[in-house]
Amino acid sequence: MYRTWFGKYKRRRARKVKRVCRKCERKLRRKSVCYTINPSGCKSTWNAYVTYFRRRNVNLCPGFHNYGVFCVSSGSATKEGILAHEWTHNFGRTKDFAYGADANKNLARSKPRKAVRNADTYESSITDASQCKSIKPDHIKAYIKGAESTFKLGRYRETLEWCEDGIKDIKKH
């Protein structure tokens, strides 16, 4: 699994993946995140975006609301995958080098140093159908433009655990 999304194992790169996951987990547990619904800065092809000067804000564009929660098939976008993508930008300082499962797999094969710094790689690894399990959803509290709301994004905590376990078990694969 690690090799598919992040390339050939190198301890330094594996530490980077682990660090990004831990930063996201730590920030989400300790800080509130503001989700702005359909802000004016959205472009028609965007699902969500973040700005580097507002690290605790995720802007959810109209396209975001068309996706389901939980992975359905490999390479399919989901709400939790999109949020994880944006969280890795904000908290893990990832960039956008490639988009989509096929492009992310290619990046892992050809440029693994970029794959571990690519936000969409984390999204793809999270929504990979081979990792789907039946679990009860967690409830992530979010402050949304003046009103509290609850996103039911059960896979995110599990994904962070997978990220941790995946790094530990990587040499077996």
Sequence and secondary structure as in RCSB ss.txt:
>XXXX:A:sequence
MYRTWFGKYKRRRARKVKRVCRKCERKLRRKSVCYTINPSGCKSTWNAYVTYFRRRNVNLCPGFHNYGVFCVSSG
SATKEGILAHEWTHNFGRTKDFAYGADANKNLARSKPRKAVRNADTYESSITDASQCKSIKPDHIKAYIKGAEST
FKLGRYRETLEWCEDGIKDIKKH
>XXXX:A:secstr
 HHHHH S  HHHHHHHHHHHHHHHHHHHHS  EEEES TT  TT SEEEETTEEEEEEE GGGGGS SS  STT
   HHHHHHHHHHHHHH  B S  SHHHHHHHHHH HHHHTTBHHHHHHHHH GGG       EEEEEETTEEEE
EE THHHHHHHHHHHHHHTGGG 
